[in-house]
Amino acid sequence: MESSEVISSIVIGIVIGTLGRLVLPGRQCISVLWTIGVGIVAAFVGTGIAADLGVADPKGIGWMEWLVQIGLAAVGVTALERAKAHS
């Protein structure tokens, strides 16, 4: 992975984290920085999963990859919120 790909993945991760948080109902009790971190991780992991599924490099927009990443971000935000609520 080249440095430009890493930088674009981080930027996309910020968007993914925000979208993952927005699809969840109600207010989340985690900070914006945690949301961004979850989004970055979801972007990297989601790209790997999409590549394994064979949907990472379509000829147009990678909607399936985005859906996997947003779903992972929503799960990550939920898991982190529950972990913080119980501690």
PDB file of N, CA, C and O in Angstrom:
ATOM      1  N   MET A   1       0.859  -1.170   0.000  1.00  0.00           N
ATOM      2  CA  MET A   1       0.000   0.000   0.000  1.00  0.00           C
ATOM      3  C   MET A   1       0.903   1.230   0.000  1.00  0.00           C
ATOM      4  O   MET A   1       1.790   1.365   0.842  1.00  0.00           O
ATOM      5  N   GLU A   2       0.660   2.125  -0.961  1.00  0.00           N
ATOM      6  CA  GLU A   2       1.451   3.344  -1.071  1.00  0.00           C
ATOM      7  C   GLU A   2       0.981   4.388  -0.073  1.00  0.00           C
ATOM      8  O   GLU A   2      -0.112   4.286   0.483  1.00  0.00           O
ATOM      9  N   SER A   3       1.824   5.399   0.150  1.00  0.00           N
ATOM     10  CA  SER A   3       1.474   6.423   1.138  1.00  0.00           C
ATOM     11  C   SER A   3       0.227   7.188   0.730  1.00  0.00           C
ATOM     12  O   SER A   3      -0.560   7.572   1.594  1.00  0.00           O
ATOM     13  N   SER A   4       0.022   7.421  -0.566  1.00  0.00           N
ATOM     14  CA  SER A   4      -1.194   8.129  -0.996  1.00  0.00           C
ATOM     15  C   SER A   4      -2.438   7.290  -0.713  1.00  0.00           C
ATOM     16  O   SER A   4      -3.492   7.841  -0.398  1.00  0.00           O
ATOM     17  N   GLU A   5      -2.328   5.967  -0.822  1.00  0.00           N
ATOM     18  CA  GLU A   5      -3.455   5.091  -0.505  1.00  0.00           C
ATOM     19  C   GLU A   5      -3.747   5.106   0.989  1.00  0.00           C
ATOM     20  O   GLU A   5      -4.906   5.066   1.400  1.00  0.00           O
ATOM     21  N   VAL A   6      -2.700   5.163   1.797  1.00  0.00           N
ATOM     22  CA  VAL A   6      -2.889   5.223   3.251  1.00  0.00           C
ATOM     23  C   VAL A   6      -3.570   6.530   3.635  1.00  0.00           C
ATOM     24  O   VAL A   6      -4.492   6.536   4.452  1.00  0.00           O
ATOM     25  N   ILE A   7      -3.125   7.624   3.054  1.00  0.00           N
ATOM     26  CA  ILE A   7      -3.719   8.929   3.365  1.00  0.00           C
ATOM     27  C   ILE A   7      -5.178   8.964   2.922  1.00  0.00           C
ATOM     28  O   ILE A   7      -6.038   9.451   3.656  1.00  0.00           O
ATOM     29  N   SER A   8      -5.461   8.451   1.727  1.00  0.00           N
ATOM     30  CA  SER A   8      -6.857   8.449   1.275  1.00  0.00           C
ATOM     31  C   SER A   8      -7.710   7.525   2.137  1.00  0.00           C
ATOM     32  O   SER A   8      -8.884   7.814   2.370  1.00  0.00           O
ATOM     33  N   SER A   9      -7.143   6.420   2.616  1.00  0.00           N
ATOM     34  CA  SER A   9      -7.883   5.521   3.505  1.00  0.00           C
ATOM     35  C   SER A   9      -8.202   6.201   4.832  1.00  0.00           C
ATOM     36  O   SER A   9      -9.271   5.978   5.400  1.00  0.00           O
ATOM     37  N   ILE A  10      -7.296   7.016   5.325  1.00  0.00           N
ATOM     38  CA  ILE A  10      -7.542   7.746   6.570  1.00  0.00           C
ATOM     39  C   ILE A  10      -8.654   8.767   6.373  1.00  0.00           C
ATOM     40  O   ILE A  10      -9.539   8.897   7.219  1.00  0.00           O
ATOM     41  N   VAL A  11      -8.609   9.494   5.255  1.00  0.00           N
ATOM     42  CA  VAL A  11      -9.663  10.475   4.969  1.00  0.00           C
ATOM     43  C   VAL A  11     -11.000   9.771   4.800  1.00  0.00           C
ATOM     44  O   VAL A  11     -12.012  10.213   5.344  1.00  0.00           O
ATOM     45  N   ILE A  12     -11.008   8.680   4.049  1.00  0.00           N
ATOM     46  CA  ILE A  12     -12.240   7.906   3.874  1.00  0.00           C
ATOM     47  C   ILE A  12     -12.699   7.354   5.217  1.00  0.00           C
ATOM     48  O   ILE A  12     -13.899   7.290   5.482  1.00  0.00           O
ATOM     49  N   GLY A  13     -11.752   6.953   6.070  1.00  0.00           N
ATOM     50  CA  GLY A  13     -12.087   6.444   7.396  1.00  0.00           C
ATOM     51  C   GLY A  13     -12.815   7.464   8.249  1.00  0.00           C
ATOM     52  O   GLY A  13     -13.703   7.112   9.025  1.00  0.00           O
ATOM     53  N   ILE A  14     -12.443   8.728   8.108  1.00  0.00           N
ATOM     54  CA  ILE A  14     -13.143   9.783   8.844  1.00  0.00           C
ATOM     55  C   ILE A  14     -14.599   9.853   8.394  1.00  0.00           C
ATOM     56  O   ILE A  14     -15.511   9.965   9.213  1.00  0.00           O
ATOM     57  N   VAL A  15     -14.801   9.787   7.089  1.00  0.00           N
ATOM     58  CA  VAL A  15     -16.165   9.815   6.546  1.00  0.00           C
ATOM     59  C   VAL A  15     -16.929   8.563   6.970  1.00  0.00           C
ATOM     60  O   VAL A  15     -18.091   8.642   7.368  1.00  0.00           O
ATOM     61  N   ILE A  16     -16.269   7.406   6.880  1.00  0.00           N
ATOM     62  CA  ILE A  16     -16.908   6.132   7.247  1.00  0.00           C
ATOM     63  C   ILE A  16     -17.327   6.147   8.713  1.00  0.00           C
ATOM     64  O   ILE A  16     -18.436   5.728   9.045  1.00  0.00           O
ATOM     65  N   GLY A  17     -16.446   6.629   9.595  1.00  0.00           N
ATOM     66  CA  GLY A  17     -16.780   6.701  11.021  1.00  0.00           C
ATOM     67  C   GLY A  17     -17.992   7.576  11.277  1.00  0.00           C
ATOM     68  O   GLY A  17     -18.867   7.229  12.070  1.00  0.00           O
ATOM     69  N   THR A  18     -18.036   8.709  10.600  1.00  0.00           N
ATOM     70  CA  THR A  18     -19.176   9.617  10.750  1.00  0.00           C
ATOM     71  C   THR A  18     -20.458   8.967  10.250  1.00  0.00           C
ATOM     72  O   THR A  18     -21.494   9.043  10.910  1.00  0.00           O
ATOM     73  N   LEU A  19     -20.390   8.327   9.082  1.00  0.00           N
ATOM     74  CA  LEU A  19     -21.577   7.653   8.546  1.00  0.00           C
ATOM     75  C   LEU A  19     -22.011   6.494   9.440  1.00  0.00           C
ATOM     76  O   LEU A  19     -23.202   6.279   9.661  1.00  0.00           O
ATOM     77  N   GLY A  20     -21.030   5.752   9.951  1.00  0.00           N
ATOM     78  CA  GLY A  20     -21.354   4.651  10.854  1.00  0.00           C
ATOM     79  C   GLY A  20     -22.042   5.128  12.108  1.00  0.00           C
ATOM     80  O   GLY A  20     -22.930   4.455  12.632  1.00  0.00           O
ATOM     81  N   ARG A  21     -21.641   6.279  12.590  1.00  0.00           N
ATOM     82  CA  ARG A  21     -22.274   6.854  13.778  1.00  0.00           C
ATOM     83  C   ARG A  21     -23.672   7.369  13.469  1.00  0.00           C
ATOM     84  O   ARG A  21     -24.577   7.263  14.297  1.00  0.00           O
ATOM     85  N   LEU A  22     -23.846   7.929  12.272  1.00  0.00           N
ATOM     86  CA  LEU A  22     -25.144   8.488  11.890  1.00  0.00           C
ATOM     87  C   LEU A  22     -26.213   7.425  11.679  1.00  0.00           C
ATOM     88  O   LEU A  22     -27.397   7.699  11.876  1.00  0.00           O
ATOM     89  N   VAL A  23     -25.817   6.213  11.280  1.00  0.00           N
ATOM     90  CA  VAL A  23     -26.832   5.176  11.045  1.00  0.00           C
ATOM     91  C   VAL A  23     -27.354   4.583  12.344  1.00  0.00           C
ATOM     92  O   VAL A  23     -28.350   3.859  12.338  1.00  0.00           O
ATOM     93  N   LEU A  24     -26.702   4.878  13.445  1.00  0.00           N
ATOM     94  CA  LEU A  24     -27.152   4.368  14.741  1.00  0.00           C
ATOM     95  C   LEU A  24     -28.202   5.298  15.344  1.00  0.00           C
ATOM     96  O   LEU A  24     -28.059   6.519  15.277  1.00  0.00           O
ATOM     97  N   PRO A  25     -29.245   4.736  15.925  1.00  0.00           N
ATOM     98  CA  PRO A  25     -30.271   5.586  16.545  1.00  0.00           C
ATOM     99  C   PRO A  25     -29.777   6.170  17.867  1.00  0.00           C
ATOM    100  O   PRO A  25     -28.960   5.567  18.563  1.00  0.00           O
ATOM    101  N   GLY A  26     -30.281   7.332  18.189  1.00  0.00           N
ATOM    102  CA  GLY A  26     -29.976   7.947  19.481  1.00  0.00           C
ATOM    103  C   GLY A  26     -28.612   8.605  19.535  1.00  0.00           C
ATOM    104  O   GLY A  26     -27.899   8.702  18.536  1.00  0.00           O
ATOM    105  N   ARG A  27     -28.278   9.050  20.723  1.00  0.00           N
ATOM    106  CA  ARG A  27     -27.022   9.762  20.951  1.00  0.00           C
ATOM    107  C   ARG A  27     -25.967   8.781  21.435  1.00  0.00           C
ATOM    108  O   ARG A  27     -26.245   7.937  22.286  1.00  0.00           O
ATOM    109  N   GLN A  28     -24.760   8.888  20.898  1.00  0.00           N
ATOM    110  CA  GLN A  28     -23.652   8.040  21.332  1.00  0.00           C
ATOM    111  C   GLN A  28     -22.792   8.817  22.333  1.00  0.00           C
ATOM    112  O   GLN A  28     -22.615  10.030  22.219  1.00  0.00           O
ATOM    113  N   CYS A  29     -22.269   8.092  23.306  1.00  0.00           N
ATOM    114  CA  CYS A  29     -21.498   8.744  24.370  1.00  0.00           C
ATOM    115  C   CYS A  29     -19.997   8.608  24.167  1.00  0.00           C
ATOM    116  O   CYS A  29     -19.243   8.611  25.140  1.00  0.00           O
ATOM    117  N   ILE A  30     -19.549   8.489  22.919  1.00  0.00           N
ATOM    118  CA  ILE A  30     -18.107   8.441  22.657  1.00  0.00           C
ATOM    119  C   ILE A  30     -17.712   9.710  21.918  1.00  0.00           C
ATOM    120  O   ILE A  30     -18.539  10.354  21.273  1.00  0.00           O
ATOM    121  N   SER A  31     -16.433  10.060  22.023  1.00  0.00           N
ATOM    122  CA  SER A  31     -15.968  11.311  21.434  1.00  0.00           C
ATOM    123  C   SER A  31     -15.814  11.202  19.920  1.00  0.00           C
ATOM    124  O   SER A  31     -15.843  10.115  19.344  1.00  0.00           O
ATOM    125  N   VAL A  32     -15.653  12.352  19.306  1.00  0.00           N
ATOM    126  CA  VAL A  32     -15.447  12.417  17.858  1.00  0.00           C
ATOM    127  C   VAL A  32     -14.134  11.727  17.486  1.00  0.00           C
ATOM    128  O   VAL A  32     -14.054  11.069  16.449  1.00  0.00           O
ATOM    129  N   LEU A  33     -13.119  11.869  18.312  1.00  0.00           N
ATOM    130  CA  LEU A  33     -11.836  11.221  18.020  1.00  0.00           C
ATOM    131  C   LEU A  33     -11.958   9.700  18.012  1.00  0.00           C
ATOM    132  O   LEU A  33     -11.352   9.030  17.175  1.00  0.00           O
ATOM    133  N   TRP A  34     -12.737   9.156  18.939  1.00  0.00           N
ATOM    134  CA  TRP A  34     -12.974   7.709  18.936  1.00  0.00           C
ATOM    135  C   TRP A  34     -13.741   7.295  17.685  1.00  0.00           C
ATOM    136  O   TRP A  34     -13.460   6.253  17.092  1.00  0.00           O
ATOM    137  N   THR A  35     -14.705   8.111  17.291  1.00  0.00           N
ATOM    138  CA  THR A  35     -15.476   7.826  16.086  1.00  0.00           C
ATOM    139  C   THR A  35     -14.562   7.804  14.860  1.00  0.00           C
ATOM    140  O   THR A  35     -14.675   6.917  14.014  1.00  0.00           O
ATOM    141  N   ILE A  36     -13.665   8.774  14.767  1.00  0.00           N
ATOM    142  CA  ILE A  36     -12.715   8.819  13.653  1.00  0.00           C
ATOM    143  C   ILE A  36     -11.809   7.599  13.678  1.00  0.00           C
ATOM    144  O   ILE A  36     -11.555   6.990  12.639  1.00  0.00           O
ATOM    145  N   GLY A  37     -11.320   7.240  14.864  1.00  0.00           N
ATOM    146  CA  GLY A  37     -10.465   6.054  14.982  1.00  0.00           C
ATOM    147  C   GLY A  37     -11.172   4.785  14.545  1.00  0.00           C
ATOM    148  O   GLY A  37     -10.601   3.962  13.830  1.00  0.00           O
ATOM    149  N   VAL A  38     -12.414   4.628  14.975  1.00  0.00           N
ATOM    150  CA  VAL A  38     -13.205   3.459  14.572  1.00  0.00           C
ATOM    151  C   VAL A  38     -13.406   3.472  13.058  1.00  0.00           C
ATOM    152  O   VAL A  38     -13.331   2.427  12.412  1.00  0.00           O
ATOM    153  N   GLY A  39     -13.661   4.646  12.496  1.00  0.00           N
ATOM    154  CA  GLY A  39     -13.861   4.764  11.054  1.00  0.00           C
ATOM    155  C   GLY A  39     -12.623   4.388  10.258  1.00  0.00           C
ATOM    156  O   GLY A  39     -12.725   3.732   9.220  1.00  0.00           O
ATOM    157  N   ILE A  40     -11.463   4.795  10.734  1.00  0.00           N
ATOM    158  CA  ILE A  40     -10.209   4.458  10.052  1.00  0.00           C
ATOM    159  C   ILE A  40      -9.977   2.949  10.087  1.00  0.00           C
ATOM    160  O   ILE A  40      -9.626   2.344   9.074  1.00  0.00           O
ATOM    161  N   VAL A  41     -10.172   2.356  11.245  1.00  0.00           N
ATOM    162  CA  VAL A  41     -10.017   0.898  11.354  1.00  0.00           C
ATOM    163  C   VAL A  41     -11.042   0.191  10.470  1.00  0.00           C
ATOM    164  O   VAL A  41     -10.707  -0.778   9.789  1.00  0.00           O
ATOM    165  N   ALA A  42     -12.285   0.666  10.475  1.00  0.00           N
ATOM    166  CA  ALA A  42     -13.329   0.060   9.649  1.00  0.00           C
ATOM    167  C   ALA A  42     -13.002   0.185   8.166  1.00  0.00           C
ATOM    168  O   ALA A  42     -13.297  -0.724   7.390  1.00  0.00           O
ATOM    169  N   ALA A  43     -12.394   1.301   7.762  1.00  0.00           N
ATOM    170  CA  ALA A  43     -12.026   1.484   6.360  1.00  0.00           C
ATOM    171  C   ALA A  43     -10.975   0.466   5.938  1.00  0.00           C
ATOM    172  O   ALA A  43     -11.093  -0.145   4.876  1.00  0.00           O
ATOM    173  N   PHE A  44      -9.943   0.278   6.766  1.00  0.00           N
ATOM    174  CA  PHE A  44      -8.893  -0.683   6.432  1.00  0.00           C
ATOM    175  C   PHE A  44      -9.418  -2.118   6.453  1.00  0.00           C
ATOM    176  O   PHE A  44      -9.168  -2.884   5.522  1.00  0.00           O
ATOM    177  N   VAL A  45     -10.141  -2.481   7.504  1.00  0.00           N
ATOM    178  CA  VAL A  45     -10.660  -3.849   7.620  1.00  0.00           C
ATOM    179  C   VAL A  45     -11.718  -4.102   6.541  1.00  0.00           C
ATOM    180  O   VAL A  45     -11.745  -5.177   5.942  1.00  0.00           O
ATOM    181  N   GLY A  46     -12.579  -3.130   6.293  1.00  0.00           N
ATOM    182  CA  GLY A  46     -13.615  -3.269   5.276  1.00  0.00           C
ATOM    183  C   GLY A  46     -13.040  -3.456   3.887  1.00  0.00           C
ATOM    184  O   GLY A  46     -13.589  -4.210   3.083  1.00  0.00           O
ATOM    185  N   THR A  47     -11.944  -2.781   3.595  1.00  0.00           N
ATOM    186  CA  THR A  47     -11.278  -2.967   2.308  1.00  0.00           C
ATOM    187  C   THR A  47     -10.759  -4.386   2.179  1.00  0.00           C
ATOM    188  O   THR A  47     -10.874  -4.997   1.117  1.00  0.00           O
ATOM    189  N   GLY A  48     -10.191  -4.911   3.249  1.00  0.00           N
ATOM    190  CA  GLY A  48      -9.712  -6.296   3.235  1.00  0.00           C
ATOM    191  C   GLY A  48     -10.833  -7.299   3.032  1.00  0.00           C
ATOM    192  O   GLY A  48     -10.701  -8.247   2.257  1.00  0.00           O
ATOM    193  N   ILE A  49     -11.937  -7.084   3.734  1.00  0.00           N
ATOM    194  CA  ILE A  49     -13.088  -7.991   3.588  1.00  0.00           C
ATOM    195  C   ILE A  49     -13.664  -7.893   2.179  1.00  0.00           C
ATOM    196  O   ILE A  49     -14.002  -8.909   1.571  1.00  0.00           O
ATOM    197  N   ALA A  50     -13.776  -6.669   1.661  1.00  0.00           N
ATOM    198  CA  ALA A  50     -14.301  -6.489   0.304  1.00  0.00           C
ATOM    199  C   ALA A  50     -13.385  -7.156  -0.722  1.00  0.00           C
ATOM    200  O   ALA A  50     -13.863  -7.726  -1.703  1.00  0.00           O
ATOM    201  N   ALA A  51     -12.078  -7.087  -0.499  1.00  0.00           N
ATOM    202  CA  ALA A  51     -11.144  -7.752  -1.413  1.00  0.00           C
ATOM    203  C   ALA A  51     -11.323  -9.267  -1.350  1.00  0.00           C
ATOM    204  O   ALA A  51     -11.283  -9.940  -2.380  1.00  0.00           O
ATOM    205  N   ASP A  52     -11.518  -9.803  -0.151  1.00  0.00           N
ATOM    206  CA  ASP A  52     -11.754 -11.245  -0.001  1.00  0.00           C
ATOM    207  C   ASP A  52     -13.050 -11.682  -0.677  1.00  0.00           C
ATOM    208  O   ASP A  52     -13.145 -12.795  -1.196  1.00  0.00           O
ATOM    209  N   LEU A  53     -14.051 -10.796  -0.668  1.00  0.00           N
ATOM    210  CA  LEU A  53     -15.337 -11.103  -1.302  1.00  0.00           C
ATOM    211  C   LEU A  53     -15.317 -10.841  -2.808  1.00  0.00           C
ATOM    212  O   LEU A  53     -16.246 -11.217  -3.522  1.00  0.00           O
ATOM    213  N   GLY A  54     -14.247 -10.191  -3.285  1.00  0.00           N
ATOM    214  CA  GLY A  54     -14.124  -9.897  -4.706  1.00  0.00           C
ATOM    215  C   GLY A  54     -14.901  -8.679  -5.171  1.00  0.00           C
ATOM    216  O   GLY A  54     -15.198  -8.556  -6.359  1.00  0.00           O
ATOM    217  N   VAL A  55     -15.239  -7.771  -4.254  1.00  0.00           N
ATOM    218  CA  VAL A  55     -16.001  -6.579  -4.623  1.00  0.00           C
ATOM    219  C   VAL A  55     -15.224  -5.285  -4.367  1.00  0.00           C
ATOM    220  O   VAL A  55     -15.818  -4.207  -4.342  1.00  0.00           O
ATOM    221  N   ALA A  56     -13.912  -5.379  -4.178  1.00  0.00           N
ATOM    222  CA  ALA A  56     -13.124  -4.208  -3.811  1.00  0.00           C
ATOM    223  C   ALA A  56     -12.765  -3.322  -4.995  1.00  0.00           C
ATOM    224  O   ALA A  56     -12.559  -2.122  -4.810  1.00  0.00           O
ATOM    225  N   ASP A  57     -12.682  -3.866  -6.196  1.00  0.00           N
ATOM    226  CA  ASP A  57     -12.248  -3.082  -7.350  1.00  0.00           C
ATOM    227  C   ASP A  57     -13.254  -3.131  -8.488  1.00  0.00           C
ATOM    228  O   ASP A  57     -12.983  -3.728  -9.530  1.00  0.00           O
ATOM    229  N   PRO A  58     -14.417  -2.507  -8.299  1.00  0.00           N
ATOM    230  CA  PRO A  58     -15.398  -2.487  -9.392  1.00  0.00           C
ATOM    231  C   PRO A  58     -14.998  -1.453 -10.446  1.00  0.00           C
ATOM    232  O   PRO A  58     -14.068  -0.674 -10.233  1.00  0.00           O
ATOM    233  N   LYS A  59     -15.688  -1.447 -11.562  1.00  0.00           N
ATOM    234  CA  LYS A  59     -15.396  -0.476 -12.623  1.00  0.00           C
ATOM    235  C   LYS A  59     -15.956   0.903 -12.296  1.00  0.00           C
ATOM    236  O   LYS A  59     -15.509   1.896 -12.870  1.00  0.00           O
ATOM    237  N   GLY A  60     -16.899   0.982 -11.410  1.00  0.00           N
ATOM    238  CA  GLY A  60     -17.488   2.267 -11.011  1.00  0.00           C
ATOM    239  C   GLY A  60     -17.195   2.535  -9.543  1.00  0.00           C
ATOM    240  O   GLY A  60     -16.091   2.294  -9.056  1.00  0.00           O
ATOM    241  N   ILE A  61     -18.188   3.028  -8.867  1.00  0.00           N
ATOM    242  CA  ILE A  61     -18.069   3.312  -7.431  1.00  0.00           C
ATOM    243  C   ILE A  61     -18.205   2.007  -6.665  1.00  0.00           C
ATOM    244  O   ILE A  61     -19.058   1.179  -6.984  1.00  0.00           O
ATOM    245  N   GLY A  62     -17.374   1.826  -5.667  1.00  0.00           N
ATOM    246  CA  GLY A  62     -17.385   0.594  -4.875  1.00  0.00           C
ATOM    247  C   GLY A  62     -18.432   0.612  -3.782  1.00  0.00           C
ATOM    248  O   GLY A  62     -18.102   0.676  -2.598  1.00  0.00           O
ATOM    249  N   TRP A  63     -19.712   0.556  -4.180  1.00  0.00           N
ATOM    250  CA  TRP A  63     -20.804   0.641  -3.205  1.00  0.00           C
ATOM    251  C   TRP A  63     -20.760  -0.487  -2.194  1.00  0.00           C
ATOM    252  O   TRP A  63     -20.989  -0.261  -1.005  1.00  0.00           O
ATOM    253  N   MET A  64     -20.469  -1.695  -2.645  1.00  0.00           N
ATOM    254  CA  MET A  64     -20.433  -2.834  -1.715  1.00  0.00           C
ATOM    255  C   MET A  64     -19.316  -2.656  -0.688  1.00  0.00           C
ATOM    256  O   MET A  64     -19.500  -2.964   0.489  1.00  0.00           O
ATOM    257  N   GLU A  65     -18.176  -2.166  -1.125  1.00  0.00           N
ATOM    258  CA  GLU A  65     -17.071  -1.916  -0.192  1.00  0.00           C
ATOM    259  C   GLU A  65     -17.468  -0.854   0.824  1.00  0.00           C
ATOM    260  O   GLU A  65     -17.179  -0.994   2.013  1.00  0.00           O
ATOM    261  N   TRP A  66     -18.130   0.210   0.365  1.00  0.00           N
ATOM    262  CA  TRP A  66     -18.586   1.256   1.272  1.00  0.00           C
ATOM    263  C   TRP A  66     -19.588   0.708   2.280  1.00  0.00           C
ATOM    264  O   TRP A  66     -19.531   1.048   3.462  1.00  0.00           O
ATOM    265  N   LEU A  67     -20.503  -0.139   1.820  1.00  0.00           N
ATOM    266  CA  LEU A  67     -21.491  -0.720   2.734  1.00  0.00           C
ATOM    267  C   LEU A  67     -20.828  -1.582   3.798  1.00  0.00           C
ATOM    268  O   LEU A  67     -21.220  -1.540   4.964  1.00  0.00           O
ATOM    269  N   VAL A  68     -19.828  -2.362   3.407  1.00  0.00           N
ATOM    270  CA  VAL A  68     -19.094  -3.184   4.374  1.00  0.00           C
ATOM    271  C   VAL A  68     -18.393  -2.282   5.383  1.00  0.00           C
ATOM    272  O   VAL A  68     -18.442  -2.539   6.585  1.00  0.00           O
ATOM    273  N   GLN A  69     -17.739  -1.225   4.898  1.00  0.00           N
ATOM    274  CA  GLN A  69     -17.012  -0.314   5.787  1.00  0.00           C
ATOM    275  C   GLN A  69     -17.957   0.416   6.745  1.00  0.00           C
ATOM    276  O   GLN A  69     -17.664   0.526   7.936  1.00  0.00           O
ATOM    277  N   ILE A  70     -19.074   0.910   6.243  1.00  0.00           N
ATOM    278  CA  ILE A  70     -20.032   1.622   7.097  1.00  0.00           C
ATOM    279  C   ILE A  70     -20.636   0.674   8.129  1.00  0.00           C
ATOM    280  O   ILE A  70     -20.812   1.043   9.290  1.00  0.00           O
ATOM    281  N   GLY A  71     -20.951  -0.548   7.701  1.00  0.00           N
ATOM    282  CA  GLY A  71     -21.465  -1.545   8.647  1.00  0.00           C
ATOM    283  C   GLY A  71     -20.469  -1.851   9.748  1.00  0.00           C
ATOM    284  O   GLY A  71     -20.837  -1.947  10.919  1.00  0.00           O
ATOM    285  N   LEU A  72     -19.204  -2.004   9.371  1.00  0.00           N
ATOM    286  CA  LEU A  72     -18.159  -2.252  10.379  1.00  0.00           C
ATOM    287  C   LEU A  72     -18.009  -1.065  11.318  1.00  0.00           C
ATOM    288  O   LEU A  72     -17.814  -1.247  12.519  1.00  0.00           O
ATOM    289  N   ALA A  73     -18.098   0.152  10.782  1.00  0.00           N
ATOM    290  CA  ALA A  73     -17.999   1.343  11.626  1.00  0.00           C
ATOM    291  C   ALA A  73     -19.163   1.410  12.613  1.00  0.00           C
ATOM    292  O   ALA A  73     -18.967   1.753  13.779  1.00  0.00           O
ATOM    293  N   ALA A  74     -20.366   1.086  12.155  1.00  0.00           N
ATOM    294  CA  ALA A  74     -21.529   1.095  13.049  1.00  0.00           C
ATOM    295  C   ALA A  74     -21.359   0.064  14.155  1.00  0.00           C
ATOM    296  O   ALA A  74     -21.651   0.339  15.319  1.00  0.00           O
ATOM    297  N   VAL A  75     -20.890  -1.116  13.792  1.00  0.00           N
ATOM    298  CA  VAL A  75     -20.646  -2.161  14.800  1.00  0.00           C
ATOM    299  C   VAL A  75     -19.545  -1.709  15.768  1.00  0.00           C
ATOM    300  O   VAL A  75     -19.657  -1.903  16.978  1.00  0.00           O
ATOM    301  N   GLY A  76     -18.492  -1.111  15.228  1.00  0.00           N
ATOM    302  CA  GLY A  76     -17.388  -0.638  16.079  1.00  0.00           C
ATOM    303  C   GLY A  76     -17.807   0.457  17.032  1.00  0.00           C
ATOM    304  O   GLY A  76     -17.430   0.434  18.204  1.00  0.00           O
ATOM    305  N   VAL A  77     -18.585   1.421  16.550  1.00  0.00           N
ATOM    306  CA  VAL A  77     -19.067   2.507  17.412  1.00  0.00           C
ATOM    307  C   VAL A  77     -19.968   1.944  18.503  1.00  0.00           C
ATOM    308  O   VAL A  77     -19.864   2.343  19.663  1.00  0.00           O
ATOM    309  N   THR A  78     -20.849   1.021  18.140  1.00  0.00           N
ATOM    310  CA  THR A  78     -21.740   0.393  19.127  1.00  0.00           C
ATOM    311  C   THR A  78     -20.951  -0.366  20.179  1.00  0.00           C
ATOM    312  O   THR A  78     -21.220  -0.243  21.374  1.00  0.00           O
ATOM    313  N   ALA A  79     -19.971  -1.157  19.731  1.00  0.00           N
ATOM    314  CA  ALA A  79     -19.163  -1.951  20.672  1.00  0.00           C
ATOM    315  C   ALA A  79     -18.372  -1.037  21.611  1.00  0.00           C
ATOM    316  O   ALA A  79     -18.303  -1.291  22.813  1.00  0.00           O
ATOM    317  N   LEU A  80     -17.781   0.018  21.067  1.00  0.00           N
ATOM    318  CA  LEU A  80     -16.994   0.932  21.889  1.00  0.00           C
ATOM    319  C   LEU A  80     -17.895   1.676  22.878  1.00  0.00           C
ATOM    320  O   LEU A  80     -17.528   1.870  24.037  1.00  0.00           O
ATOM    321  N   GLU A  81     -19.060   2.084  22.415  1.00  0.00           N
ATOM    322  CA  GLU A  81     -19.988   2.774  23.306  1.00  0.00           C
ATOM    323  C   GLU A  81     -20.426   1.879  24.464  1.00  0.00           C
ATOM    324  O   GLU A  81     -20.483   2.327  25.609  1.00  0.00           O
ATOM    325  N   ARG A  82     -20.731   0.633  24.171  1.00  0.00           N
ATOM    326  CA  ARG A  82     -21.137  -0.308  25.231  1.00  0.00           C
ATOM    327  C   ARG A  82     -19.984  -0.591  26.183  1.00  0.00           C
ATOM    328  O   ARG A  82     -20.190  -0.692  27.392  1.00  0.00           O
ATOM    329  N   ALA A  83     -18.779  -0.719  25.653  1.00  0.00           N
ATOM    330  CA  ALA A  83     -17.609  -0.969  26.502  1.00  0.00           C
ATOM    331  C   ALA A  83     -17.367   0.206  27.432  1.00  0.00           C
ATOM    332  O   ALA A  83     -17.043   0.010  28.603  1.00  0.00           O
ATOM    333  N   LYS A  84     -17.521   1.430  26.926  1.00  0.00           N
ATOM    334  CA  LYS A  84     -17.308   2.610  27.751  1.00  0.00           C
ATOM    335  C   LYS A  84     -18.433   2.768  28.778  1.00  0.00           C
ATOM    336  O   LYS A  84     -18.196   3.264  29.880  1.00  0.00           O
ATOM    337  N   ALA A  85     -19.648   2.352  28.431  1.00  0.00           N
ATOM    338  CA  ALA A  85     -20.781   2.475  29.360  1.00  0.00           C
ATOM    339  C   ALA A  85     -20.640   1.519  30.540  1.00  0.00           C
ATOM    340  O   ALA A  85     -21.120   1.812  31.635  1.00  0.00           O
ATOM    341  N   HIS A  86     -19.989   0.385  30.326  1.00  0.00           N
ATOM    342  CA  HIS A  86     -19.836  -0.601  31.375  1.00  0.00           C
ATOM    343  C   HIS A  86     -18.575  -0.417  32.216  1.00  0.00           C
ATOM    344  O   HIS A  86     -18.354  -1.136  33.190  1.00  0.00           O
ATOM    345  N   SER A  87     -17.749   0.562  31.822  1.00  0.00           N
ATOM    346  CA  SER A  87     -16.507   0.746  32.596  1.00  0.00           C
ATOM    347  C   SER A  87     -16.588   1.932  33.513  1.00  0.00           C
ATOM    348  O   SER A  87     -15.632   2.224  34.231  1.00  0.00           O
TER     349      SER A  87
END
